[in-house]
Amino acid sequence: MSPSAALSLNPQIPRNSLALLTIAQAVVVIPHMAQLSPWIIAVCLLCGIWRT
């Protein structure tokens, strides 16, 4: 692979990787839901809705 080809990476995350990252984030956050402020939960939900 040439050096110029290594620099031309795709900046977007593939859909299947994005789904796995979302699931992993949910698994990490769910146990802490009782301690999170409602506005943080709302912001996270809005970002998720905006992304889809």
Gaussian input, Z-matrix of N, CA and C with variables (Angstrom, degrees):
# hf/3-21g

backbone

0 1
 N
 C     1     B1
 C     2     B2     1     A1
 N     3     B3     2     A2     1     D1
 C     4     B4     3     A3     2     D2
 C     5     B5     4     A4     3     D3
 N     6     B6     5     A5     4     D4
 C     7     B7     6     A6     5     D5
 C     8     B8     7     A7     6     D6
 N     9     B9     8     A8     7     D7
 C    10    B10     9     A9     8     D8
 C    11    B11    10    A10     9     D9
 N    12    B12    11    A11    10    D10
 C    13    B13    12    A12    11    D11
 C    14    B14    13    A13    12    D12
 N    15    B15    14    A14    13    D13
 C    16    B16    15    A15    14    D14
 C    17    B17    16    A16    15    D15
 N    18    B18    17    A17    16    D16
 C    19    B19    18    A18    17    D17
 C    20    B20    19    A19    18    D18
 N    21    B21    20    A20    19    D19
 C    22    B22    21    A21    20    D20
 C    23    B23    22    A22    21    D21
 N    24    B24    23    A23    22    D22
 C    25    B25    24    A24    23    D23
 C    26    B26    25    A25    24    D24
 N    27    B27    26    A26    25    D25
 C    28    B28    27    A27    26    D26
 C    29    B29    28    A28    27    D27
 N    30    B30    29    A29    28    D28
 C    31    B31    30    A30    29    D29
 C    32    B32    31    A31    30    D30
 N    33    B33    32    A32    31    D31
 C    34    B34    33    A33    32    D32
 C    35    B35    34    A34    33    D33
 N    36    B36    35    A35    34    D34
 C    37    B37    36    A36    35    D35
 C    38    B38    37    A37    36    D36
 N    39    B39    38    A38    37    D37
 C    40    B40    39    A39    38    D38
 C    41    B41    40    A40    39    D39
 N    42    B42    41    A41    40    D40
 C    43    B43    42    A42    41    D41
 C    44    B44    43    A43    42    D42
 N    45    B45    44    A44    43    D43
 C    46    B46    45    A45    44    D44
 C    47    B47    46    A46    45    D45
 N    48    B48    47    A47    46    D46
 C    49    B49    48    A48    47    D47
 C    50    B50    49    A49    48    D48
 N    51    B51    50    A50    49    D49
 C    52    B52    51    A51    50    D50
 C    53    B53    52    A52    51    D51
 N    54    B54    53    A53    52    D52
 C    55    B55    54    A54    53    D53
 C    56    B56    55    A55    54    D54
 N    57    B57    56    A56    55    D55
 C    58    B58    57    A57    56    D56
 C    59    B59    58    A58    57    D57
 N    60    B60    59    A59    58    D58
 C    61    B61    60    A60    59    D59
 C    62    B62    61    A61    60    D60
 N    63    B63    62    A62    61    D61
 C    64    B64    63    A63    62    D62
 C    65    B65    64    A64    63    D63
 N    66    B66    65    A65    64    D64
 C    67    B67    66    A66    65    D65
 C    68    B68    67    A67    66    D66
 N    69    B69    68    A68    67    D67
 C    70    B70    69    A69    68    D68
 C    71    B71    70    A70    69    D69
 N    72    B72    71    A71    70    D70
 C    73    B73    72    A72    71    D71
 C    74    B74    73    A73    72    D72
 N    75    B75    74    A74    73    D73
 C    76    B76    75    A75    74    D74
 C    77    B77    76    A76    75    D75
 N    78    B78    77    A77    76    D76
 C    79    B79    78    A78    77    D77
 C    80    B80    79    A79    78    D78
 N    81    B81    80    A80    79    D79
 C    82    B82    81    A81    80    D80
 C    83    B83    82    A82    81    D81
 N    84    B84    83    A83    82    D82
 C    85    B85    84    A84    83    D83
 C    86    B86    85    A85    84    D84
 N    87    B87    86    A86    85    D85
 C    88    B88    87    A87    86    D86
 C    89    B89    88    A88    87    D87
 N    90    B90    89    A89    88    D88
 C    91    B91    90    A90    89    D89
 C    92    B92    91    A91    90    D90
 N    93    B93    92    A92    91    D91
 C    94    B94    93    A93    92    D92
 C    95    B95    94    A94    93    D93
 N    96    B96    95    A95    94    D94
 C    97    B97    96    A96    95    D95
 C    98    B98    97    A97    96    D96
 N    99    B99    98    A98    97    D97
 C   100   B100    99    A99    98    D98
 C   101   B101   100   A100    99    D99
 N   102   B102   101   A101   100   D100
 C   103   B103   102   A102   101   D101
 C   104   B104   103   A103   102   D102
 N   105   B105   104   A104   103   D103
 C   106   B106   105   A105   104   D104
 C   107   B107   106   A106   105   D105
 N   108   B108   107   A107   106   D106
 C   109   B109   108   A108   107   D107
 C   110   B110   109   A109   108   D108
 N   111   B111   110   A110   109   D109
 C   112   B112   111   A111   110   D110
 C   113   B113   112   A112   111   D111
 N   114   B114   113   A113   112   D112
 C   115   B115   114   A114   113   D113
 C   116   B116   115   A115   114   D114
 N   117   B117   116   A116   115   D115
 C   118   B118   117   A117   116   D116
 C   119   B119   118   A118   117   D117
 N   120   B120   119   A119   118   D118
 C   121   B121   120   A120   119   D119
 C   122   B122   121   A121   120   D120
 N   123   B123   122   A122   121   D121
 C   124   B124   123   A123   122   D122
 C   125   B125   124   A124   123   D123
 N   126   B126   125   A125   124   D124
 C   127   B127   126   A126   125   D125
 C   128   B128   127   A127   126   D126
 N   129   B129   128   A128   127   D127
 C   130   B130   129   A129   128   D128
 C   131   B131   130   A130   129   D129
 N   132   B132   131   A131   130   D130
 C   133   B133   132   A132   131   D131
 C   134   B134   133   A133   132   D132
 N   135   B135   134   A134   133   D133
 C   136   B136   135   A135   134   D134
 C   137   B137   136   A136   135   D135
 N   138   B138   137   A137   136   D136
 C   139   B139   138   A138   137   D137
 C   140   B140   139   A139   138   D138
 N   141   B141   140   A140   139   D139
 C   142   B142   141   A141   140   D140
 C   143   B143   142   A142   141   D141
 N   144   B144   143   A143   142   D142
 C   145   B145   144   A144   143   D143
 C   146   B146   145   A145   144   D144
 N   147   B147   146   A146   145   D145
 C   148   B148   147   A147   146   D146
 C   149   B149   148   A148   147   D147
 N   150   B150   149   A149   148   D148
 C   151   B151   150   A150   149   D149
 C   152   B152   151   A151   150   D150
 N   153   B153   152   A152   151   D151
 C   154   B154   153   A153   152   D152
 C   155   B155   154   A154   153   D153

   B1=1.4594
   B2=1.5230
   B3=1.3102
   B4=1.4566
   B5=1.5220
   B6=1.3411
   B7=1.4762
   B8=1.5218
   B9=1.3350
   B10=1.4614
   B11=1.5349
   B12=1.3345
   B13=1.4633
   B14=1.5295
   B15=1.3145
   B16=1.4651
   B17=1.5249
   B18=1.3235
   B19=1.4599
   B20=1.5219
   B21=1.3142
   B22=1.4678
   B23=1.5342
   B24=1.3098
   B25=1.4541
   B26=1.5175
   B27=1.3228
   B28=1.4548
   B29=1.5270
   B30=1.3424
   B31=1.4599
   B32=1.5265
   B33=1.3232
   B34=1.4577
   B35=1.5226
   B36=1.3351
   B37=1.4549
   B38=1.5258
   B39=1.3363
   B40=1.4673
   B41=1.5353
   B42=1.3311
   B43=1.4703
   B44=1.5233
   B45=1.3360
   B46=1.4590
   B47=1.5281
   B48=1.3231
   B49=1.4590
   B50=1.5231
   B51=1.3227
   B52=1.4608
   B53=1.5255
   B54=1.3193
   B55=1.4668
   B56=1.5235
   B57=1.3203
   B58=1.4687
   B59=1.5300
   B60=1.3174
   B61=1.4644
   B62=1.5246
   B63=1.3332
   B64=1.4596
   B65=1.5266
   B66=1.3191
   B67=1.4665
   B68=1.5230
   B69=1.3258
   B70=1.4640
   B71=1.5272
   B72=1.3199
   B73=1.4666
   B74=1.5200
   B75=1.3297
   B76=1.4676
   B77=1.5241
   B78=1.3235
   B79=1.4653
   B80=1.5265
   B81=1.3106
   B82=1.4688
   B83=1.5305
   B84=1.3282
   B85=1.4638
   B86=1.5319
   B87=1.3212
   B88=1.4702
   B89=1.5284
   B90=1.3340
   B91=1.4738
   B92=1.5308
   B93=1.3174
   B94=1.4726
   B95=1.5284
   B96=1.3246
   B97=1.4672
   B98=1.5259
   B99=1.3292
   B100=1.4673
   B101=1.5242
   B102=1.3268
   B103=1.4567
   B104=1.5217
   B105=1.3277
   B106=1.4635
   B107=1.5265
   B108=1.3061
   B109=1.4626
   B110=1.5290
   B111=1.3281
   B112=1.4757
   B113=1.5254
   B114=1.3306
   B115=1.4615
   B116=1.5227
   B117=1.3299
   B118=1.4716
   B119=1.5232
   B120=1.3269
   B121=1.4614
   B122=1.5305
   B123=1.3322
   B124=1.4696
   B125=1.5267
   B126=1.3040
   B127=1.4760
   B128=1.5239
   B129=1.3191
   B130=1.4653
   B131=1.5260
   B132=1.3270
   B133=1.4579
   B134=1.5276
   B135=1.3251
   B136=1.4658
   B137=1.5297
   B138=1.3257
   B139=1.4733
   B140=1.5238
   B141=1.3342
   B142=1.4633
   B143=1.5106
   B144=1.3246
   B145=1.4635
   B146=1.5240
   B147=1.3223
   B148=1.4692
   B149=1.5308
   B150=1.3326
   B151=1.4608
   B152=1.5341
   B153=1.3184
   B154=1.4810
   B155=1.4928
   A1=108.12
   A2=115.72
   A3=119.98
   A4=110.60
   A5=117.86
   A6=120.39
   A7=113.22
   A8=117.81
   A9=119.43
   A10=111.16
   A11=117.36
   A12=120.51
   A13=110.61
   A14=117.77
   A15=121.41
   A16=110.99
   A17=117.78
   A18=121.19
   A19=112.86
   A20=117.77
   A21=119.94
   A22=110.36
   A23=115.99
   A24=121.10
   A25=110.33
   A26=115.69
   A27=121.44
   A28=108.64
   A29=119.08
   A30=120.77
   A31=113.89
   A32=118.97
   A33=121.36
   A34=111.14
   A35=115.49
   A36=121.63
   A37=107.47
   A38=117.74
   A39=119.03
   A40=111.45
   A41=116.78
   A42=121.53
   A43=112.68
   A44=118.06
   A45=118.84
   A46=111.20
   A47=117.90
   A48=120.66
   A49=110.94
   A50=116.75
   A51=120.95
   A52=110.46
   A53=117.04
   A54=120.55
   A55=110.69
   A56=117.33
   A57=120.45
   A58=111.61
   A59=117.13
   A60=120.29
   A61=111.52
   A62=116.88
   A63=121.13
   A64=110.80
   A65=116.84
   A66=120.84
   A67=110.29
   A68=117.69
   A69=120.91
   A70=111.14
   A71=116.96
   A72=120.12
   A73=110.72
   A74=117.03
   A75=120.25
   A76=110.80
   A77=117.70
   A78=121.04
   A79=111.07
   A80=116.93
   A81=120.58
   A82=111.39
   A83=118.00
   A84=121.74
   A85=112.64
   A86=118.62
   A87=121.51
   A88=113.29
   A89=120.82
   A90=118.41
   A91=113.98
   A92=117.89
   A93=121.83
   A94=112.85
   A95=117.84
   A96=120.97
   A97=112.97
   A98=117.88
   A99=120.17
   A100=111.31
   A101=118.05
   A102=121.40
   A103=113.68
   A104=118.33
   A105=120.82
   A106=111.36
   A107=114.99
   A108=120.33
   A109=109.78
   A110=117.11
   A111=119.18
   A112=113.23
   A113=118.61
   A114=119.38
   A115=111.30
   A116=118.27
   A117=120.83
   A118=109.56
   A119=116.58
   A120=120.70
   A121=109.76
   A122=116.59
   A123=120.59
   A124=111.39
   A125=117.46
   A126=120.91
   A127=110.26
   A128=117.68
   A129=120.93
   A130=111.43
   A131=116.56
   A132=119.86
   A133=111.61
   A134=116.83
   A135=120.10
   A136=111.04
   A137=117.26
   A138=120.05
   A139=111.09
   A140=116.26
   A141=119.59
   A142=112.21
   A143=116.22
   A144=120.49
   A145=110.56
   A146=116.11
   A147=120.67
   A148=110.91
   A149=117.07
   A150=121.87
   A151=111.95
   A152=117.28
   A153=118.86
   A154=112.24
   D1=133.62
   D2=179.68
   D3=-78.38
   D4=157.10
   D5=179.84
   D6=-59.81
   D7=-34.34
   D8=-179.69
   D9=-71.04
   D10=-31.38
   D11=178.12
   D12=-69.92
   D13=-32.10
   D14=179.74
   D15=-68.93
   D16=-26.16
   D17=-178.73
   D18=-84.82
   D19=-13.54
   D20=-177.52
   D21=-96.12
   D22=60.21
   D23=179.02
   D24=-84.08
   D25=152.65
   D26=177.82
   D27=-77.14
   D28=121.06
   D29=-176.15
   D30=-77.24
   D31=-9.46
   D32=-178.12
   D33=-92.28
   D34=148.13
   D35=177.00
   D36=-87.62
   D37=130.89
   D38=177.44
   D39=-61.18
   D40=153.52
   D41=-176.27
   D42=-58.75
   D43=-41.63
   D44=-178.68
   D45=-67.39
   D46=-36.42
   D47=176.50
   D48=-68.70
   D49=-38.10
   D50=178.17
   D51=-63.89
   D52=-39.85
   D53=177.97
   D54=-63.98
   D55=-43.25
   D56=178.96
   D57=-65.49
   D58=-39.27
   D59=177.29
   D60=-65.35
   D61=-38.38
   D62=178.13
   D63=-65.53
   D64=-42.50
   D65=177.89
   D66=-64.00
   D67=-43.12
   D68=179.32
   D69=-62.93
   D70=-40.53
   D71=178.44
   D72=-64.99
   D73=-40.47
   D74=178.59
   D75=-64.08
   D76=-41.33
   D77=178.98
   D78=-61.87
   D79=-36.11
   D80=179.62
   D81=-75.37
   D82=-38.31
   D83=-173.40
   D84=-81.85
   D85=-33.95
   D86=-173.96
   D87=-53.86
   D88=-43.22
   D89=179.21
   D90=-64.24
   D91=-18.24
   D92=-177.42
   D93=-101.85
   D94=7.66
   D95=-175.55
   D96=-60.16
   D97=-33.04
   D98=-177.45
   D99=-66.59
   D100=-27.67
   D101=-178.32
   D102=-93.40
   D103=-9.76
   D104=-177.67
   D105=-79.87
   D106=144.11
   D107=175.64
   D108=-72.09
   D109=148.67
   D110=179.38
   D111=-59.29
   D112=-34.03
   D113=-178.81
   D114=-68.84
   D115=-30.48
   D116=177.51
   D117=-68.88
   D118=-41.42
   D119=177.52
   D120=-62.82
   D121=-42.87
   D122=179.70
   D123=-63.05
   D124=-42.64
   D125=179.10
   D126=-63.48
   D127=-42.89
   D128=179.03
   D129=-62.92
   D130=-42.32
   D131=178.23
   D132=-65.35
   D133=-41.95
   D134=178.65
   D135=-63.58
   D136=-40.48
   D137=177.79
   D138=-64.30
   D139=-39.19
   D140=177.88
   D141=-65.36
   D142=-41.84
   D143=178.58
   D144=-66.95
   D145=-40.02
   D146=-179.89
   D147=-64.76
   D148=-35.06
   D149=-176.97
   D150=-71.54
   D151=-30.18
   D152=-175.33
   D153=-84.99

